Amino acid sequence: MRRASGRRAKHARRPRRALPALRRPHLSKEHARLVRVAARARRRAYAPYSQFPVGAAVLASDGTVYAGCNVENASYGLALCAERVAIHTAVANGRRRLISVAVVGPAGITLTPCGACRQVMEEFGVQTVILTSPRGAPTVVALPALLPSPFPPMATRGRHAGL
């Protein structure tokens, strides 16, 4: 509000608008469930070296959900990402068609799956990736946006391709 003199009145305030970055996108019930399962799995992460606990959950085509957490090792190359633990658990339980993966990392960190996890997601048909942190706003991303040029599955490469 301005006075006739053109100066702003001391008592007038503009109404506050919510910042777009703070709005939580609406998640489907399935995706919200995946985020909850991934958050619980994050609490079981074994991350004594990086102090970077991550949890993941994967939704199979039959509706079952499998959880995973990152597991570190003193030999860093032997560490396992939460996403691959969840996917490999689903595969070990006979699931080959996967739909979505939710990944929950530490607060205040922009989290994206590593290249190896992205390729494993592609191998088993994951289409949607939900990225979030505790009490953070989730980001829903299509896997092709994260992995635009994946290695093709073996069945489409032909015999001994690339050898």
C-alpha positions in Angstrom: 0.0 0.0 0.0 1.4 3.4 -0.9 0.6 6.8 0.6 -0.4 9.7 -1.6 3.2 10.9 -1.3 4.3 7.7 -3.1 6.1 6.2 0.0 5.1 2.9 1.3 3.1 2.9 4.5 4.9 1.3 7.4 2.1 -1.0 8.5 1.2 -2.4 5.1 2.6 -5.8 4.2 2.3 -7.8 1.1 0.6 -11.2 1.5 3.2 -14.0 1.4 3.1 -16.5 -1.3 4.3 -20.1 -1.0 7.6 -20.6 -2.8 7.3 -23.1 -5.7 10.2 -25.1 -4.5 8.5 -25.8 -1.2 5.3 -27.2 -2.6 5.0 -31.0 -2.4 3.9 -32.6 -5.6 1.0 -35.0 -5.2 2.2 -38.6 -5.2 0.0 -41.5 -6.1 -0.7 -43.9 -3.2 1.8 -46.4 -4.7 4.6 -43.8 -4.9 3.9 -42.5 -1.4 4.1 -46.1 -0.1 7.4 -46.6 -1.9 8.8 -43.4 -0.3 7.7 -44.7 3.2 9.4 -48.1 2.6 12.6 -46.4 1.3 12.7 -44.1 4.3 12.5 -47.1 6.7 15.2 -48.9 4.7 17.4 -45.8 5.0 17.5 -46.3 8.8 19.1 -49.8 8.2 21.9 -48.5 5.9 25.4 -49.5 6.8 27.4 -46.4 6.0 30.2 -46.1 8.5 32.7 -44.6 6.0 30.6 -42.0 4.1 28.0 -41.3 6.8 25.6 -41.1 3.8 22.7 -43.4 4.5 20.4 -44.1 1.6 17.3 -46.2 1.3 15.4 -47.4 -1.7 12.2 -49.3 -2.6 11.2 -50.8 -5.8 7.7 -51.6 -7.1 7.3 -54.8 -9.1 4.6 -55.1 -11.8 2.6 -57.4 -9.5 2.4 -54.7 -6.8 5.0 -56.2 -4.4 7.5 -53.8 -2.9 11.2 -54.6 -2.1 13.4 -52.5 0.0 17.2 -51.9 0.0 19.8 -49.8 1.7 23.3 -48.9 0.9 26.0 -51.2 2.3 29.5 -49.9 2.5 32.8 -51.8 2.8 36.3 -50.7 3.7 37.2 -51.6 0.1 35.1 -48.8 -1.4 34.6 -50.6 -4.7 32.7 -53.3 -2.9 30.0 -50.9 -1.6 26.5 -51.5 -2.8 24.0 -48.7 -3.6 20.5 -48.9 -2.1 18.8 -48.9 -5.5 20.7 -51.9 -6.7 20.2 -53.7 -3.4 16.4 -53.2 -3.7 16.3 -54.2 -7.4 18.5 -57.3 -6.8 16.3 -58.3 -3.9 13.2 -58.1 -6.2 15.1 -60.2 -8.9 16.1 -62.8 -6.2 12.4 -63.1 -5.4 11.5 -63.8 -9.0 10.4 -60.4 -10.1 11.8 -59.3 -13.5 9.3 -56.5 -14.4 9.8 -53.4 -12.2 7.9 -50.2 -12.5 9.1 -47.6 -10.1 12.0 -46.9 -7.6 12.0 -44.5 -4.7 15.3 -43.3 -3.3 15.5 -41.5 0.1 18.8 -39.8 1.1 20.1 -37.4 3.7 18.3 -34.1 4.3 19.6 -31.1 2.3 21.2 -33.2 -0.4 20.2 -33.3 -4.1 20.2 -37.0 -4.7 20.4 -38.9 -8.1 21.2 -42.5 -8.8 24.7 -43.3 -10.0 25.2 -44.5 -13.6 25.4 -48.2 -12.6 22.0 -47.9 -10.8 20.4 -46.2 -13.7 21.6 -48.9 -16.1 20.3 -51.7 -13.8 16.9 -49.8 -13.6 16.8 -49.8 -17.4 17.6 -53.5 -17.5 14.4 -54.3 -15.5 12.1 -51.8 -17.1 11.9 -49.1 -14.4 10.1 -46.1 -15.8 9.7 -43.8 -12.8 12.2 -42.7 -10.2 11.1 -40.8 -7.1 13.9 -38.8 -5.3 13.5 -37.3 -1.9 15.0 -36.8 1.6 13.4 -37.0 5.0 10.7 -34.3 5.2 11.8 -33.1 1.7 9.7 -32.5 -1.3 9.9 -35.5 -3.7 11.0 -35.1 -7.3 9.4 -37.6 -9.8 11.6 -38.2 -12.8 11.2 -40.5 -15.8 14.1 -42.9 -16.1 14.8 -41.8 -19.8 15.5 -38.3 -18.5 18.2 -39.7 -16.2 19.6 -42.2 -18.7 19.0 -41.0 -22.2 21.3 -43.5 -24.0 21.3 -46.8 -22.1 23.1 -49.9 -23.1 20.6 -52.1 -24.9 19.5 -55.4 -23.3 21.4 -58.4 -24.4 18.5 -59.8 -26.4 18.5 -56.8 -28.8 22.3 -56.7 -29.3 22.7 -60.0 -31.1 25.2 -62.8 -30.4 28.6 -61.7 -29.1 27.9 -58.0 -29.8 30.7 -55.8 -28.7 33.3 -58.5 -28.2 
